[in-house]
Amino acid sequence: MTRSWSHILSVGLCTATLAGPASADTIHVKVGVLNDMSGVYSDVGGKGSVVAAQMAVEDFAAINKDVVVEVVSADHQNKPDVGAGVARQWYDRDGVDAILDVPTSSVALAVSQVTREKNKIFINSGAGTTELTGKQCSPNTIHWTYDTYALAHGTAGTMLKRGGDTWYFLTADYAFGLSLQDQATAVIDKRGGKVLGAARVPFPASDFSSFLLQAQASGAKVVGLANAGGDTINAVKQAHEFGLTDGGQKLAALLIYAIDVHALGLPTAQGLVLTEAFYWDLNPGTRAFSERFYPRNANKMPTMNQAGVYGGLLHYLKAVAATKSKDPQATMAWMKANPTDDPLFGKGTIRADGRKLHPMYLFEVKTPADSKAPWDVYKLLDTIPADQAFRPMEDGGCPLVAKP
């Protein structure tokens, strides 16, 4: 049975931050955090993204008293129709000015289209498809945090350097997984490797046994996991149960988070190579934020998706304050014209196609012997500069990009 919109929205949290007595110049802003609150992506976004949004509002209120912000949230259940329906209701009835997060690429693409139709703002942090800055780019959408190009070039490139020149993919069968496989395949082909096969895995999935057997039988040196969240956790666990790595094959988790590694445990996850845009223990700024976030999120460190909600919302609120307006054209123009700057991603820029640029980081999961604390899970292998981390703008096919 399909749940009513009122029931879906009832799971949302609502908080208003008031920056002192309202004045004639006060601007009231309403933002919505839309993501998976109960499924396979709930740990990487979920209520933690709402906490991140609340912290951005609080931190902004400390420096600006003229913008009053309300945060609402809802569960899109990883369904494009549900996500699009919530977005329409928020924009049409509830006065939401901007939507944040939205993991699951198929949902993000639907929300991006609705946002364009309604002339609002969408700052994506959770979805990875490069279509958001490619042929389906929008003047109303910013793609923060990461995308499949950055993940594939970081992780697949590193595995190839380490001798992993034959691959077999286990791919989540929807826009994100297919995009991730395509991007990784392009890297593998360009650098002389070979893809021996791929299995499209229904999303979400709990039993990977038949797909892992196919991967073992392929003889590929690397089994690439083009999935995320609970799917990745289940795939890695079952790969170890099947003894896949005992036979010399390597696992490449093309999107995995510190919270996933923590759930898996270092004995299972050790040695995984991965690419992220954020890690809680990366520098003093990320540590200070994470120490505040941790007790507010059931003693879980923030993910890069949640960090992206914080950084994206902070930049949007700066735009509202600077333009003294919620007009989407004015705020979007300001966000693209002015550098981003926050303690989680540092300084960055937003391109004409909506792609937010910042460094990406290559990590390797520590061994149990190397870890000094429960959340001490990564060692830094390399930093990918912002101008190299993401697909060149001219290669994306975004209609917003002027032809040379």
C-alpha positions as CSV (number, residue, x, y, z in Angstrom):
1,M,0.0,0.0,0.0
2,T,1.3,3.4,-0.9
3,R,1.7,5.7,2.1
4,S,0.2,9.1,2.0
5,W,2.3,12.2,1.6
6,S,1.2,13.3,5.1
7,H,2.5,10.1,6.6
8,I,5.8,10.3,4.7
9,L,6.3,13.8,5.9
10,S,5.5,12.9,9.4
11,V,8.8,11.3,9.9
12,G,10.5,14.6,9.2
13,L,12.2,16.6,11.9
14,C,11.4,20.3,12.1
15,T,13.5,23.0,13.8
16,A,13.6,26.7,13.5
17,T,16.6,28.8,14.5
18,L,15.7,32.3,15.5
19,A,18.5,34.8,15.3
20,G,17.2,37.3,17.9
21,P,14.2,39.6,17.4
22,A,13.0,39.9,13.8
23,S,13.7,43.2,12.1
24,A,12.3,44.7,8.9
25,D,15.3,43.3,7.0
26,T,14.8,39.7,8.3
27,I,14.7,37.0,5.6
28,H,12.9,33.8,6.5
29,V,14.3,30.7,4.7
30,K,13.0,27.2,4.8
31,V,15.1,24.3,3.7
32,G,14.3,20.6,3.4
33,V,16.6,17.6,3.9
34,L,15.3,14.8,1.7
35,N,17.0,11.4,1.9
36,D,16.7,7.8,2.9
37,M,15.7,7.8,6.6
38,S,15.1,4.1,7.0
39,G,16.8,2.0,4.2
40,V,20.2,1.0,3.0
41,Y,21.5,4.7,2.8
42,S,20.1,5.9,6.1
43,D,23.5,5.7,8.0
44,V,25.4,7.7,5.3
45,G,22.7,10.4,5.2
46,G,19.5,9.9,7.1
47,K,18.9,11.8,10.3
48,G,22.7,12.6,10.4
49,S,22.1,14.9,7.5
50,V,19.4,16.7,9.4
51,V,21.9,17.2,12.3
52,A,24.5,18.6,9.8
53,A,21.9,21.0,8.5
54,Q,21.0,22.1,12.0
55,M,24.6,22.7,12.8
56,A,25.1,24.8,9.6
57,V,22.1,26.9,10.7
58,E,23.5,27.4,14.2
59,D,26.9,28.3,12.9
60,F,25.5,30.8,10.4
61,A,23.3,32.4,13.1
62,A,26.5,33.1,15.1
63,I,27.7,35.4,12.3
64,N,24.4,36.7,10.8
65,K,21.3,37.8,12.6
66,D,19.2,38.8,9.6
67,V,18.5,35.3,8.1
68,V,16.1,33.1,10.1
69,V,16.1,29.4,9.0
70,E,13.7,26.5,9.4
71,V,14.8,22.9,8.6
72,V,12.3,20.2,7.7
73,S,13.0,16.6,6.5
74,A,11.4,13.6,4.9
75,D,12.1,10.1,3.8
76,H,12.1,9.5,0.0
77,Q,12.4,5.7,0.4
78,N,14.8,5.6,-2.5
79,K,11.9,5.9,-4.9
80,P,12.0,8.7,-7.6
81,D,8.2,9.1,-7.5
82,V,8.2,9.6,-3.8
83,G,11.1,12.0,-3.9
84,A,9.5,14.1,-6.7
85,G,6.2,14.1,-4.9
86,V,7.7,15.4,-1.7
87,A,9.6,18.0,-3.6
88,R,6.5,19.3,-5.3
89,Q,4.5,19.4,-2.0
90,W,7.4,21.2,-0.3
91,Y,7.7,23.8,-3.0
92,D,4.0,24.3,-3.8
93,R,2.4,24.0,-0.4
94,D,5.0,24.2,2.4
95,G,7.2,27.1,1.2
96,V,10.5,25.3,1.0
97,D,13.1,27.4,-0.7
98,A,15.9,24.8,-1.1
99,I,16.3,21.0,-0.9
100,L,19.5,19.3,0.3
101,D,21.1,15.9,0.3
102,V,19.0,13.4,-1.8
103,P,21.0,10.2,-2.2
104,T,20.0,7.7,-4.8
105,S,20.8,9.1,-8.2
106,S,17.4,8.3,-9.8
107,V,15.7,10.3,-7.0
108,A,18.2,13.1,-7.3
109,L,17.6,13.4,-11.1
110,A,13.8,13.5,-10.5
111,V,14.1,16.2,-7.7
112,S,16.5,18.2,-9.9
113,Q,13.8,18.3,-12.6
114,V,11.1,19.3,-10.2
115,T,13.3,22.0,-8.7
116,R,13.9,23.5,-12.1
117,E,10.2,23.5,-13.0
118,K,9.4,25.3,-9.7
119,N,12.4,27.6,-9.9
120,K,13.9,26.7,-6.5
121,I,17.4,25.6,-5.3
122,F,18.7,22.0,-5.1
123,I,22.1,21.3,-3.4
124,N,22.8,17.6,-3.9
125,S,25.2,15.9,-1.6
126,G,24.2,12.3,-1.5
127,A,23.8,11.2,-5.2
128,G,26.7,10.4,-7.4
129,T,25.6,10.4,-11.0
130,T,27.5,12.7,-13.3
131,E,24.3,13.4,-15.2
132,L,23.5,16.1,-12.7
133,T,26.4,18.1,-14.2
134,G,26.1,16.5,-17.7
135,K,23.3,16.4,-20.1
136,Q,20.7,16.7,-17.3
137,C,22.4,19.7,-15.7
138,S,20.1,22.4,-14.4
139,P,20.6,26.1,-13.6
140,N,18.9,25.4,-10.2
141,T,21.1,22.5,-9.1
142,I,24.6,22.3,-7.4
143,H,26.4,19.0,-7.2
144,W,28.4,19.1,-3.9
145,T,30.7,16.5,-2.4
146,Y,31.5,13.7,-4.9
147,D,30.4,12.0,-8.1
148,T,31.0,8.8,-10.0
149,Y,33.8,10.3,-12.1
150,A,35.8,11.3,-9.0
151,L,35.3,7.9,-7.3
152,A,36.2,5.8,-10.4
153,H,39.3,7.8,-11.3
154,G,40.5,7.7,-7.7
155,T,39.9,4.1,-6.7
156,A,40.2,2.4,-10.1
157,G,43.3,4.3,-11.0
158,T,45.0,3.3,-7.8
159,M,44.0,-0.4,-8.2
160,L,45.4,-0.4,-11.7
161,K,48.7,1.1,-10.5
162,R,48.8,-1.8,-8.0
163,G,48.5,-4.4,-10.7
164,G,44.7,-4.9,-10.8
165,D,44.3,-4.9,-14.5
166,T,41.4,-7.3,-14.9
167,W,38.0,-6.5,-13.4
168,Y,34.6,-8.0,-12.7
169,F,31.8,-5.7,-11.4
170,L,28.9,-6.2,-9.0
171,T,26.7,-3.2,-10.0
172,A,23.6,-1.8,-8.3
173,D,21.1,-1.9,-11.0
174,Y,20.0,1.8,-11.2
175,A,21.5,5.1,-12.4
176,F,24.2,5.4,-9.7
177,G,25.6,1.9,-10.0
178,L,25.5,2.0,-13.8
179,S,27.2,5.4,-14.0
180,L,29.9,4.2,-11.5
181,Q,30.6,1.1,-13.6
182,D,30.8,3.1,-16.8
183,Q,33.2,5.7,-15.3
184,A,35.4,3.0,-13.9
185,T,35.4,1.0,-17.1
186,A,36.5,4.1,-19.0
187,V,39.5,4.4,-16.6
188,I,40.3,0.7,-16.9
189,D,40.2,0.7,-20.7
190,K,42.2,3.9,-21.1
191,R,45.0,2.5,-18.9
192,G,45.3,-0.9,-20.6
193,G,43.2,-3.0,-18.3
194,K,40.2,-5.2,-19.2
195,V,36.7,-5.7,-17.8
196,L,35.9,-9.4,-17.9
197,G,32.3,-9.1,-17.0
198,A,29.6,-7.6,-14.7
199,A,26.5,-8.6,-12.8
200,R,23.6,-6.2,-12.4
201,V,22.4,-6.6,-8.8
202,P,18.9,-5.7,-7.9
203,F,18.7,-2.6,-5.6
204,P,18.7,-3.0,-2.7
205,A,20.1,-6.5,-2.2
206,S,20.9,-8.7,0.8
207,D,22.1,-11.9,-0.9
208,F,25.2,-11.5,-3.1
209,S,26.1,-15.2,-3.2
210,S,25.3,-16.0,-6.8
211,F,27.0,-12.8,-8.0
212,L,30.1,-13.4,-6.0
213,L,30.3,-16.9,-7.4
214,Q,30.3,-15.4,-10.9
215,A,33.0,-12.9,-9.9
216,Q,35.1,-15.8,-8.5
217,A,34.7,-17.8,-11.7
218,S,35.7,-14.9,-13.8
219,G,39.3,-15.0,-12.5
220,A,39.4,-11.2,-12.4
221,K,42.1,-9.7,-10.2
222,V,39.7,-7.1,-8.9
223,V,36.1,-7.4,-8.0
224,G,34.6,-3.8,-8.3
225,L,31.7,-3.0,-6.1
226,A,29.6,-0.4,-7.9
227,N,27.2,0.1,-5.0
228,A,27.0,1.9,-1.7
229,G,25.7,1.8,1.9
230,G,24.1,-1.4,3.2
231,D,24.6,-3.0,-0.2
232,T,28.4,-2.5,0.0
233,I,28.5,-3.7,3.6
234,N,26.6,-6.9,2.7
235,A,28.8,-7.5,-0.4
236,V,32.1,-7.1,1.5
237,K,30.9,-9.4,4.4
238,Q,29.8,-12.1,2.0
239,A,32.9,-11.9,-0.1
240,H,34.9,-12.7,3.0
241,E,32.6,-15.5,3.9
242,F,33.1,-17.0,0.4
243,G,36.9,-16.7,0.8
244,L,37.0,-14.5,-2.4
245,T,40.1,-12.6,-1.2
246,D,41.8,-15.8,0.0
247,G,42.1,-16.8,-3.7
248,G,44.1,-13.7,-4.5
249,Q,41.2,-11.5,-5.8
250,K,41.0,-7.9,-4.5
251,L,37.9,-6.0,-3.6
252,A,37.5,-2.4,-4.8
253,A,34.7,-0.6,-3.0
254,L,34.1,2.3,-5.4
255,L,31.9,4.0,-2.8
256,I,32.4,3.2,0.8
257,Y,32.3,5.4,3.9
258,A,34.0,5.4,7.3
259,I,30.7,4.5,8.9
260,D,30.5,1.4,6.7
261,V,34.1,0.5,7.6
262,H,33.3,0.9,11.2
263,A,30.3,-1.4,10.8
264,L,32.3,-4.0,9.0
265,G,35.2,-3.9,11.4
266,L,38.8,-3.6,10.5
267,P,39.5,-7.4,10.3
268,T,37.1,-7.6,7.4
269,A,37.6,-4.2,5.8
270,Q,41.4,-3.8,6.2
271,G,43.3,-3.0,3.0
272,L,40.3,-1.6,1.1
273,V,41.3,1.3,-1.1
274,L,38.7,4.0,-1.5
275,T,38.1,7.7,-2.5
276,E,36.3,10.2,-0.3
277,A,35.8,14.0,-0.2
278,F,35.8,14.1,3.6
279,Y,37.1,12.2,6.6
280,W,36.4,13.2,10.2
281,D,40.1,13.0,11.2
282,L,41.6,14.8,8.2
283,N,42.5,18.1,9.8
284,P,41.7,20.4,12.7
285,G,38.6,21.7,11.1
286,T,37.1,18.3,10.3
287,R,37.9,17.1,13.8
288,A,36.4,20.0,15.6
289,F,33.1,19.7,13.6
290,S,33.0,15.9,14.1
291,E,33.5,16.2,17.8
292,R,30.4,18.4,18.0
293,F,28.4,16.2,15.6
294,Y,29.2,12.8,17.2
295,P,27.1,13.1,20.3
296,R,24.2,14.6,18.3
297,N,24.2,11.6,15.9
298,A,24.0,8.6,18.2
299,N,27.8,8.5,18.7
300,K,28.5,8.2,14.9
301,M,31.1,10.2,13.1
302,P,29.9,12.2,10.1
303,T,30.0,10.9,6.5
304,M,31.0,12.9,3.5
305,N,27.4,13.2,2.5
306,Q,26.5,14.7,5.8
307,A,29.5,17.0,5.6
308,G,28.3,18.1,2.2
309,V,24.9,19.1,3.6
310,Y,26.7,21.3,6.1
311,G,29.0,22.9,3.6
312,G,26.3,23.4,0.9
313,L,23.8,24.9,3.2
314,L,26.3,27.3,4.7
315,H,27.2,28.6,1.2
316,Y,23.6,29.0,0.3
317,L,22.8,31.0,3.5
318,K,25.8,33.2,2.8
319,A,24.3,33.8,-0.7
320,V,20.9,34.7,0.8
321,A,22.5,37.2,3.2
322,A,24.8,38.7,0.6
323,T,22.0,39.2,-2.0
324,K,19.3,40.0,0.7
325,S,17.1,37.8,-1.3
326,K,15.8,34.2,-1.7
327,D,15.5,34.7,-5.5
328,P,17.0,31.5,-7.0
329,Q,18.7,33.4,-9.9
330,A,20.3,35.9,-7.5
331,T,21.4,33.3,-5.0
332,M,22.7,30.8,-7.6
333,A,24.6,33.6,-9.4
334,W,26.2,34.6,-6.1
335,M,27.1,31.0,-5.2
336,K,28.9,30.4,-8.5
337,A,30.6,33.8,-8.5
338,N,32.0,33.6,-5.0
339,P,34.5,31.0,-3.6
340,T,33.2,28.5,-1.1
341,D,34.9,28.3,2.2
342,D,34.0,26.1,5.2
343,P,35.9,24.1,7.8
344,L,35.0,20.7,6.2
345,F,36.1,21.2,2.6
346,G,38.2,24.3,2.8
347,K,38.1,26.7,-0.1
348,G,36.5,25.8,-3.4
349,T,34.5,27.0,-6.4
350,I,31.3,26.1,-8.2
351,R,31.5,25.8,-12.0
352,A,28.9,26.9,-14.6
353,D,27.6,23.3,-14.8
354,G,26.9,23.2,-11.1
355,R,29.9,21.0,-10.1
356,K,31.4,22.0,-6.8
357,L,35.2,21.7,-6.9
358,H,37.4,20.6,-3.9
359,P,40.1,18.0,-3.4
360,M,39.3,14.3,-3.2
361,Y,41.3,11.9,-1.0
362,L,42.6,8.4,-1.6
363,F,42.5,6.3,1.6
364,E,43.3,2.8,2.6
365,V,41.6,1.1,5.5
366,K,43.9,0.5,8.4
367,T,44.8,-2.9,9.8
368,P,43.6,-3.5,13.4
369,A,47.2,-3.2,14.6
370,D,47.5,0.3,13.0
371,S,44.2,1.7,14.5
372,K,44.4,3.6,17.7
373,A,40.7,4.1,18.4
374,P,37.3,2.8,17.2
375,W,36.9,5.4,14.5
376,D,40.5,5.5,13.5
377,V,40.0,3.6,10.3
378,Y,41.8,5.4,7.4
379,K,45.3,6.2,6.4
380,L,45.8,8.9,3.7
381,L,47.4,7.6,0.5
382,D,47.1,10.7,-1.7
383,T,45.3,14.0,-2.3
384,I,43.7,14.6,-5.7
385,P,43.7,18.4,-6.4
386,A,40.4,20.0,-7.1
387,D,41.2,20.7,-10.7
388,Q,42.0,17.1,-11.3
389,A,39.4,15.3,-9.2
390,F,36.3,15.9,-11.3
391,R,35.4,15.5,-15.0
392,P,36.5,18.4,-17.2
393,M,33.5,20.7,-17.7
394,E,33.8,20.6,-21.5
395,D,33.4,16.8,-21.5
396,G,30.1,16.7,-19.7
397,G,27.7,17.9,-22.4
398,C,25.9,20.3,-20.0
399,P,23.8,22.8,-22.0
400,L,24.7,25.6,-19.5
401,V,28.3,25.5,-20.6
402,A,29.2,28.0,-23.3
403,K,30.8,26.4,-26.4
404,P,34.4,27.5,-27.0
